[in-house]
Amino acid sequence: MMQINVSEILSTSGKSQSFQAEPGFDFVPYSGVEYPVAAKESFALSVSNIGKKKIRVTGETKVVLLIPCDRCLNDVSVEFPIKIDVVIDRTTEDDDEKEWNDIVLSDGIMLEVDMLVYDEIAANFPMKTLCKEDCKGLCPKCGKPRREGPCDCSEREIDPRLAILATLLDKNEEE
């Protein structure tokens, strides 16, 4: 985890400092799944004291994750532009904001850069990921990728409750 000690900035009114940061993770957890990071960039992160126990954190970078296609399960490189611009207020009375502040500012002085990046990824995670707009997916019977051509599975889908009638149809076709 990438952490930055901001105790000096918090204690000095008007102080601003830039840091070179790089996300310190190789996987991004989201909805119970860990997605591998294909690329991440180091970036300049600016931390400024903007008032009593308030800091503003700004920075931009990008992270590329490998997310499986929702139809064929091939990995798709998805780029997440990260724009961090947050104010952390240690004097807030809002319980949700206090909880978030405690996560991104551990021990009251250590800024958790990775948590700021995770938040941006979570906010911009796609609802559906496709390798191509016209991805044909997988055969529901054998699992063969349909982009590789047809499989030997029958196209005809028979409702199991009517399977006995299908045998009658098969007999008629043979005669």
C-alpha positions in Angstrom: 0.0 0.0 0.0 1.3 3.4 -0.9 1.2 5.7 2.1 2.3 9.3 2.5 2.9 10.9 5.9 1.0 14.2 5.9 1.5 15.2 9.6 3.6 18.2 8.8 1.1 19.4 6.2 -1.8 19.0 8.7 0.0 21.0 11.3 1.2 23.9 9.1 -1.5 26.3 7.9 -1.3 26.9 4.1 1.5 24.4 3.6 1.4 22.5 0.3 3.6 19.7 -0.9 3.9 17.5 -4.0 4.7 13.8 -3.9 5.6 11.3 -6.5 3.1 8.4 -6.0 2.5 5.1 -7.6 -0.4 2.8 -6.9 1.0 -0.1 -4.8 -1.3 -2.8 -5.9 -1.3 -5.6 -8.5 -5.0 -6.5 -8.1 -8.1 -4.4 -7.6 -10.9 -5.9 -5.6 -14.4 -5.1 -6.8 -17.7 -6.9 -5.9 -15.9 -9.9 -4.5 -13.6 -10.4 -7.5 -9.9 -9.4 -7.8 -9.1 -7.9 -11.2 -5.4 -8.0 -12.3 -3.7 -4.7 -13.1 -2.3 -4.6 -16.6 -0.7 -1.2 -16.3 -0.3 1.6 -13.8 1.5 4.9 -13.9 3.3 6.9 -11.2 1.9 10.4 -10.8 2.3 13.7 -9.0 0.1 14.0 -6.0 -0.4 17.4 -4.4 -1.5 17.7 -0.7 -2.4 21.1 0.7 -3.5 22.4 4.1 -6.7 24.4 3.4 -7.8 25.1 6.9 -8.0 23.8 10.4 -7.5 20.0 10.1 -8.5 20.1 6.4 -6.4 18.9 3.5 -7.0 18.9 -0.2 -5.5 16.1 -2.3 -5.2 16.3 -6.1 -3.6 14.2 -8.7 -4.2 12.4 -12.0 -3.1 9.0 -13.4 -4.5 6.0 -15.2 -4.8 2.4 -14.3 -5.5 -0.5 -16.8 -7.4 -3.5 -15.5 -8.0 -6.9 -17.1 -11.7 -7.6 -16.9 -13.3 -10.7 -18.5 -15.7 -10.1 -21.3 -19.2 -10.7 -20.1 -20.0 -12.9 -23.1 -16.9 -14.9 -23.9 -14.7 -14.5 -20.8 -11.7 -13.3 -22.7 -9.7 -10.6 -20.8 -10.3 -7.1 -21.9 -8.0 -4.2 -21.1 -10.1 -1.4 -19.6 -8.4 1.9 -18.9 -9.6 3.9 -15.9 -8.6 7.6 -15.9 -8.0 8.5 -12.3 -8.7 12.1 -11.2 -8.3 12.6 -7.5 -9.6 15.9 -6.0 -10.8 15.4 -2.5 -11.0 17.4 0.7 -10.3 15.5 3.9 -11.9 17.3 6.9 -10.8 15.8 10.3 -13.4 18.1 12.1 -16.5 16.8 10.3 -19.5 15.6 12.3 -20.9 13.4 9.5 -20.4 9.7 10.5 -20.0 8.5 6.9 -17.4 11.1 6.2 -15.6 10.4 9.4 -15.5 6.7 8.5 -14.1 7.5 5.0 -11.6 9.9 6.5 -10.4 7.2 8.9 -9.8 4.9 5.9 -7.9 7.3 3.7 -6.1 9.0 6.5 -5.0 6.1 8.8 -3.7 7.0 12.2 -4.7 10.6 11.4 -1.4 11.2 9.5 -0.9 8.5 6.9 -2.6 9.2 3.6 -3.6 5.9 1.9 -3.1 6.7 -1.8 -4.3 3.3 -2.9 -7.7 3.9 -1.3 -8.1 7.1 -3.2 -7.4 5.3 -6.5 -9.7 2.4 -5.5 -12.5 4.8 -4.9 -12.1 6.3 -8.4 -12.0 2.9 -10.0 -15.1 1.7 -8.1 -17.0 4.9 -9.1 -16.2 4.3 -12.8 -16.4 0.5 -13.0 -18.3 -0.6 -16.1 -21.7 -2.3 -15.7 -20.9 -4.5 -18.7 -17.5 -5.3 -20.4 -17.4 -6.7 -23.9 -14.3 -7.6 -26.0 -16.3 -6.4 -29.1 -19.7 -5.0 -29.4 -20.8 -8.0 -31.5 -19.1 -10.7 -29.4 -21.0 -13.9 -29.9 -20.1 -15.4 -26.5 -19.8 -19.1 -25.7 -21.9 -22.1 -26.7 -24.3 -22.6 -23.7 -23.9 -26.4 -24.1 -20.2 -27.1 -24.7 -18.6 -23.7 -23.8 -16.7 -23.3 -27.1 -16.1 -19.7 -28.0 -18.5 -18.9 -30.9 -15.8 -16.7 -32.5 -13.9 -19.8 -33.3 -16.7 -21.1 -35.5 -19.6 -23.4 -35.0 -19.6 -26.4 -32.6 -21.3 -29.8 -33.0 -24.0 -29.0 -30.5 -27.6 -29.1 -31.6 -29.2 -25.7 -32.1 -32.6 -27.1 -31.2 -33.4 -26.5 -27.6 -36.1 -28.8 -26.1 -38.0 -28.0 -23.0 -37.5 -31.1 -20.7 -41.2 -31.2 -19.9 -41.9 -31.8 -23.6 -39.0 -34.2 -24.3 -41.4 -37.1 -24.8 -43.1 -35.3 -27.7 -39.7 -34.7 -29.3 -39.2 -38.4 -29.6 -42.4 -38.5 -31.6 -41.1 -35.8 -33.9 -37.9 -37.7 -34.4 -39.8 -40.9 -35.3 -41.9 -38.9 -37.9 -38.7 -37.5 -39.4 -37.2 -41.0 -39.8 -40.3 -42.3 -41.7 
